[in-house]
Every structure is written in structure tokens, then in C-alpha cells.
Amino acid sequence: MHNYRKINSDVFYVGASDRRLALFENIYPIDRGVSYNSYLVMDEKTVLLDTVDHSVSREFLDNVEAVLSGRKLDYLIVNHMEPDHCSVIAELVIRYPELAIVGNAKTIQMIKQFYSFDVDSRAHVVKDGDSLSTGKHNFVFAFAPMVHWPEVMVSFDTTDGYLYSADAFGTFGALSGNLYADEVEFDREWLDDARRYYINIVGKYGVQVMNTLKKASSLPIKMILPLHGPIWREDLGYFIGKYTTWASYVPEDKGLLLVYSSIYGNTASAMDLLASMCAEKGIRNIHMYDASKTDCSVLVSECFRYSTIVFASPTYNAEIFPKMETLLLDLKAHAFQNRDVAVIENGTWALSSGRKMTELLSAMKNIRILEPSVSIKSSVKDGEREQLAVLADALAASVNKAE
Ligand code: FEO
């Protein structure tokens, strides 16, 4: 059953949403689902921009067939060759034998790696800055390597002013009828997922994202059409601004993030006490998470969000508690940088988690470790209470100086 949407007189949304998938990339929980966006332009030549994940291939193929209404499909522009967008290419080649595939040299190579059909005979290879005229429409291709894979490019339709932005400006979350960001409460209902999507999928590649934003800043963009989540046709500066913040590794919000691991509750109690002290010193916007309860992708996203962070962990097998160690390693993998942090360790004997957390954090770029690093032996006593009070002063100074 087709369910395509008209964007303008000759541009159509032919993607679909999946609310069944539990883990995106088999790692990130997506309680709100995800959409796989694809766009079909009905010009003198017909042009499809990317395909979808196999999970929604039936809806997608019905949409393409319905919009084409008996016409053949001339071009498939492949902006991104990750399987959540390229899973239907072989099926399209069978259904539309004259289909030409537009991509750069890396894209074409990847298609050959994923598929066994004859790619070369239908490949239309483009270079950075090349264009393709399909009648009324003219697509200019701008390479955006590592946003999110090395072959990624974005396509700008100079006729409509539409930027087909691949993963960039995407978000987790299934579409529920409303196709445009200005039709939903984006800031309230979508921004957390958009941040979590960006940080976890492309957060490591801030430099490359900034390069792409710079390239895009010279274009007269009227609409941003990503491969996931709603389309942007109003207030583009709002979302471009968020991307600029995230890609430049500066805090998005002034506030204090407290993340702990706790086996029997004593480290959690210490963090609750610290939180109270911080609140009494006037720190606003304090957020606390148990690393055993909250998914790591949320914690990584929150670490990128806030200006000052405290990590607290018991010593476990003479190491950092595994859930906290996973978080710190994941932060390192995502090039986490440029923050004030503090460390609290706990243990009944042979404490070592503080030193090991400090070592991991010190290896990240421009991480300032606040003093004192607090060491708790089993539970907070008067001496540790005093140390936490001194740390609360340091945290207040850190949060207050944040922009
Ligand atoms: Fe939505 Fe990098 O794939």
C-alpha cells in the first residue's frame, strides 16, 4: 500500500518509518522508532535520492511505483552507502533495468562490496562539485566525508534550493504523519533524540561536520531533507546552530551532570549529598544518572550537553566499575573533549577506580580535572563530607564560568 507524500509539485517523500526495531545499528535503543527517508523527483528524468532499510522496503517500493505511475526510474543518487539507506538498490536494479546509479568513486566501490550485480555498466561517477541536470532540476554534489562514512556526499538542488543532506540533520524518531520539523514540538519532543543521534553516530567527526557546515553556509538553502527524521523548511538556523555547537565540542547547556555507578548504594548516596551541596551553592540545572540504569548512548549525549561533569565509581576487580568504564571508553571513542570534570572513587579496600578514571579522562583532549578528587572508603564520613563540600565549591565555580 503506497503512502507517499508530496513536498512540491514534482518532489515526493517515498520513505517510511519503523517502530519495531529495538536497537538502531544493533546498539542504540530507539523507543520512538526511526524513519528512513527517501525522495523522488519527477523531472524530465526521474531521480530517486537514496533508498531505505530493508525493514521498510515494501512500503518504499510501493511508494516509488505509485509516484512513477508507469514511468521508468532513470537515476538513483546514492548520497550514503550505509545499509540503512542502500538496502533496496539491488531490487531497484531488477525493477528498473535502465537505472543509472549516481555516486562518487568510493560509493561505487562500496556498492560492489555489498552487491554482486554489474555496477560499472550503470555507474555515473561524480566528483566533488560536479552537477547533474535532469531537466528542470540541477543537482550539485558536495562531498561530506565522515559525515558519517567516507563516501558520504550531499546533493543540492539549485532549482528548488533543497539540500538532500544524507545523515546530517537527521534524528532518531519515527515520523507520525507530520513530515516537517515546524509541524512538531521539536525542541520539547525531538531535540534529545536528535542530540543523541548526532553525538553517537557522528560525534567523533566534529571537524568534518564543521567543514560540511562551512560548505553549506554559502548555499541558498530553502529546505533541508535528511535521511532520518523531519524535514526542515523553517528556522533552519536553529538546527544548524545546534549542529555547530555539537560539532565544535562546546557545551550546549550550562549545568552540572552527575553520573555514578553504585553497587550497594553508598556511591549513590555520596552523589546525592554532593548534589544537595551543589544546589545550596546555587548551581541550577543539575542532572544525575545511574550508569547501570541509563543507556550509554544517553549518557554520552548528556556528557556532550553539559558544561561540568562528575563521574563517580566504586573499585571493582581492581578496576573501574564496568558500566562506568564503558561510558568513559565510549566518550573517548566519540572524541569527547573540552570540559571540566571531577572524579569520585569508592571502595572498601585497595581503591584504584579514581586513578584509573583520571587516566582515561586525562587522555582526552582539553579535559580539566577539578580538585579535589574525592576518595570514599565504603561510605561517607565527616572527612569525606568536607571533601565533597570543597568539591561543590569547585563545581560551582566551573558552572558559573560556563557560557
Ligand atoms: Fe543513516 Fe550513516 O546511516
Boltz pocket constraint, residues with backbone or C-beta under 6 A from the ligand:
constraints:
  - pocket:
      binder: B
      contacts: [[A, 80], [A, 82], [A, 84], [A, 85], [A, 148], [A, 149], [A, 167], [A, 227], [A, 228]]
      max_distance: 6.0
